[in-house]
Amino acid sequence: MRCDHCSSDVPDGVFCTRCGAHQGTTVEFGDAKTREHRYAAHPGEHVAQPSVFTTLFPHLGHHKIHEFRWAFTAGLAGILVLYLAGLISAAILVSAFLVPVLYLIYLYEAQVYRDEPAIVLGFTLGGGIVVGIVVTVLERIIYNPLQYNGNPFSNAGVSIGGLLIVGLLMPVAQEALKPLPALFLPNRSDFPETVDGLVFGVAAGLGFSLAEALIGFSSVLTSLPAHVAPGNWIYDLTTLAVFSPLLQGSATGMIVATIWRYRRGRLGGREIGGVAMAVLAHIAFSAGTQVLKDTSVNALFILIWQAAIVGALLIYIRYLLHHALLDEAAHMGYAETVCPSCHMHIVASGFCPNCGMALTAAPNSIKRGRRPRVESPVQPAEKR
Amino acid sequence: MSPYYSPAGAFPQAPVHRTPWVLIVAAVVGLIVLMAGCGTAIALFNKGGVNVSSGITSDPPSPTPAGSPSPIASPASLSGPTASNDGVTVPVPPGWVVDSKDTEQITLVDPSTAGVLTVASAPSNPTSTAEEQKNSVDQEFTSKYPDTKNCPNSKTTTGSLNGAKGIFWTLCFTLVSGSQSFPAAISAFVGVNSDGSVFYGLLLLTRQDNLQNFINESAPIVKAIQWKLK
């Protein structure tokens, strides 16, 4: 068939395998060329869907995603059980490690690091941990929470000094330093795609989050008795297990993905907006949490605020990655492969003709199994 | 032209997925079990928290008749630098820093920045009791920090501080701010005048393991506080 948008002769299908455009009439639900109603990494979702796993784990297929969701849910359930049992130290440790461990399993599943796991994991996850240790120790020297506790005799008192440090200075410094391990990856030329940059940035951010959590709660871990009354720990545990690592990973992933786009010669408003969005989201997360705590707002509203910030950040990441995949996948040659999303044996270039998934976001084992077609698959039909 | 191809039967196909779901879930379950063990081991090794049993002490009994309608002057005289507002005057010993001051409260930080002393006094409108003021402070800390409670082995007592009658108690909690958290404690006093129209407050905030040291260090300041409002 001839694609409605790029005019290439491509195999029949719902999607053009060269440009990824949705064929047929799609005017009722979106532009067929940009196909934002079909997220390029997971075509079953809209770009604007704030899904955690399909955003930050882009190489996972349709079925594998559910297994990681169930594992994450099991982890959260475990934290809840530990909290109810009063084992707060254990709950803090599980909260700090949950998302980074899941991401480590994802990196193994997708083999994002290809044949160099030690270098890639060392520079991303390991580098993030080192930066986290250094930055968190420096923060403890600069910021004394006792001085910025506010006036406890007035019901609503925001400490301006504390807000400037925790809500502005620290987020900006962290976003400037967290991407460094991924940027200094020695074999980064082997990973030219934006989706690789995103994953490396998320890994670095999660390493940072892990180090920050362990150092930040080290005094608590060594002082709490084995069993304590659960109190209101569930709110801080939720922040520690869910929103803090997601924020740190997402923001760093966005910045590193932008840098990867820049290296491909693509630095537009969307990419610059990504960096700004990452920094602003981190500032809003930290400053908002500090203000809401100082004004003694219900802790549940603090969690809602944090969720809103992380959700907005995830949507922007999807927007950035979606257009990057549409741009970068268009230049792949024809090959016989398996779509990791719909599991069909396909002859495709950059996009699955059946479901529209961008094949650059496939696990490395799938990419290695591609068997290039020497001739265009439509040539036998033209000869007739 | 069909976009699909039929794979040759004998040709090895790359597996779509490498990690069985059992491995993924087992990793998470193993993490929970391992951390539960580590957390318990750490807690047992450290033998739990610091024992906080002391706090600010009340004035010694005075010969003045009980139920005095107005506070009497502080027994300790002020000398050297002071900090003052509409409600209170406090000495500022060498090394201590006035961290903040407004019409209602004055906050001092000790030379090592390991503790913060906040003293406050202001008109109370509507009128209140010492118990209500105490509940307000308790609520403030409970809403901010996850495990606020009276420190084990500590007692809530009544008495007077430099002539102001009120309640003394000690709160323990985990202070969580930014990326830091540690066990903290406050030794507190709140009081009101005879008709509840003026409140008096004093808080000593520091790490739990430093509370007794900080109380001793702050004693000269506490004994010299002058309440201006009657």
Interface residues (C-beta under 8 A of the other chain):
Chain A: M1 P11 D12 G13 T17 G61 H63 K64 E67 F68 W70 A71 F72 A74 G75 G78 I79 L82 L87 I88 S89 A90 A91 I92 L93 V94 F97 L98 V101 L102 I105 Y108 E109 Q111 T136 E139 R140 Y143 N144 P145 L146 Q147 Y148 N149 N151 P152 F153 S154 N155 G162 I165 V166 M170 E212 A213 I215 G216 F217 S219 V220 L221 T222 S223 L224 P225 A226 V228 A229 G231 N232 W233 Y235 D236 S286 Q290 K293 D294 S296 N298 A299 E336 V338 P340 H343 M344 H345 I346 V347 A348 P353 N354 P363 S365 I366 R368 G369 P377 V378 P380 A381
Chain B: M1 S2 P3 Y4 Y5 S6 P7 Q13 A14 P15 V16 H17 R18 T19 W21 L23 I24 V25 A27 V28 V29 L31 I32 M35 A36 G37 C38 G39 T40 I42 A43 L44 N46 G48 G49 V50 D99 S100 D102 E104 Q105 T107 V109 T113 A114 G115 V116 T118 A120 S136 V137 Q139 E140 F141 T142 S143 K144 Y145 P146 D147 T148 K149 T174 L175 V176 S177 G178 S179 Q180 S181 F182 P183 A184 I186 F199 G201 L203 L205 T206 Q208
